[in-house]
Amino acid sequence: MRSFVRYAGSFPRHYCWIRGGSMDRNTELETGCTGLNKESKPWARGQQKELLKQLRAPRSMRFMKVLIPRLVDESNHNAQNLNARALLKAWAPSDIQFAAFADSDDIRPEISRHHIFRLIEGRFWQWDCLIRYLGSYDAIFYPGHQWFDAWGIRLRKLIAKKVPVIATLEGIPWMPPETKMELEKKVGHEIHTLSFEASKHYVKVLAMADHVVAISPFLAEIGKFLFGDKFSVIPLGVDTEVFYPAVGSQKRERITVVCAGTAYPLKRPELFLALAKAIPDADFKWYGGDRDGLLERLKAEQRMQRITNLEFVGGVSPEELAEAFRKADLFVLPSLSEGVPKVAQEAAACDLPLILFGFYEAPTLIDGKNGVVVWDDDELISTVGTLIRDREKLSCMAMSSREMAKAWEWSLISVQWLEELRENMRAGSAT
């Protein structure tokens, strides 16, 4: 007989369909089955059967279960979600079952081999995420920094089985002014943090995490200063199936300078207006969506100043962005607060020299080798003007970017991340 079982604590329309028998509340929490019914995708039904099989097996024969509370469907282009998707694409260990989230059915086959929770639609999806944190797992890996992530970890520590929580540090969180001044003395230069609003839940996640992976040595230094000695360093990877150099040389009369990122104040896209105005013999292009109408205001300012060598392209797919990078000559990132900008790694993988600010000490750029580190806006504008007139230097820097990017392939980097996860799970089981 078919029975429909409601997921514990979830919402009325979320059910798990099982052939025969019944499922008690503990089994619901063990499987985490939800959003599945007889019309579910075949891979989802297969995951459910495999989980039930594991539950009935002796404990010594069960695989470990790890929750990666990130959205991994194809429609989501958030940088951290893309990282999680890249890791899941690379990982297929026989002894670990990974679980992640999706808010659509657009999931690649290599991702769907993992256990994917289809979140409920509408405004309650965040509560759905929170509830998932309370399932039966052996570790929580790569949590986000939204309110439901912080509360999910907090509630789990209060009412569920204690398991290792392994977070990541990918940016400099907000801190009180006196703490910031002390840290700046320690690192020897000014730093720029995320906003308080962007950091308020992030710092809670970092504080509650048992271990944190920083994506650069500089971030690890900051993390240890703020949260204690629980940091390791592993870089992020690049999807080299998408971001790769152009084939053959492409000589162009005019130099094209590019940047990519959602247009909001922290990214400072208005600096591209200043660049285009100061350097009329080059073309400037900004790729990325709008936030709060900033792009429209910049376009209006551009029309008013009659700047014709600048284009705000808007949002594009990763494939389109990679193609744009291959047609460009130089990548410039105006933002002052970053961790290790993923987009700069992607640009380097497409053979582009980089110009970045030095406040976040990105290992993506070695000053003078594959680009230039700058420290103020005037220096940035001057450096761009100098480089675009030295094609030989641009070419040498482009080759260096290409060589450096070979070490960032996810196929190599993902091995380090998996070993870090295993090590923390072993440490957690020993305590």
C-alpha angles and dihedrals in degrees: 000000000000117000130190115214125193117229109249111262094355130115130288099256094050112096140159117221118216131177112236132343124032138273125232125216094263091053090050090056092044094054098035086211113172140139090030124121138150090288092053122124113276092241090055092052089048091053090051093052091047092052092050089049090053092050091056093048122092111274092245090060097049122107120235117260122219126185117214101187096205134114108250105175118120095249093066115087100173107137096235092046089051089053091052090048091051091051093049090048090055098040124082106148115168094220101049129067111202123204126195140161135260133180095195139033092246097111127146117239092242089056096043091062085077124069106273120192111213103217121221117261125246133030097327096066091100091057088050089056091049093052091051090064089068096060125108108280138147093219143002110224131189100358119189126239103243125116093262091053092053093045093044091056092043094050091045091055089050104044111010137063112292112247132164115279111205113191133176133233110215102154142021109269124218115272135179114279094248091052091048092052091050091049092049090055089051096050095037101236145057118285130201119213137200116266121274090247092054092045106042096091094028093064090050091054091048092048093050095044117105091214135009128204111211116203094218137027090244092056090047089054091051092045093053090049092053104032109018136251102324101105136112129177127238123155125230121250136231128231097240091183086071105023111053137130124278116260111247128355119300111200113199129185094222126044117237119211117195142187132176132202143101109290109245132126097270090060092050098214089171087079088071087063089056092046094050092047094048095044109039094166093070133061121236126202130184118196120196145081129279130257122197093347096293094135092053091051091049091049090052090051090048092054091047092052091042094232106170102173096068130082128185097203101184130220119342137175120264089254092053091046091051090051090050090051091052089055094049133081107208138022120214125183113193098187118112099201117061140128106213103326107232091204090059090055090050091049091050090050087057091056098261125146112229137225112194136160116256099224093096098037096225111201086209088082129053106194111247094006109072097000145328133286114218133188107198140023096257091053090049093053092045092049093050090049092051097045097049089059093053106065093169091058091046089053093051091048091048090055090050091051090052092051094046092049092060088075091055099064110132090228087067100033096047091064090060092049093050092050090050090052092049092048092053092046090052090049090048094051091049093058 
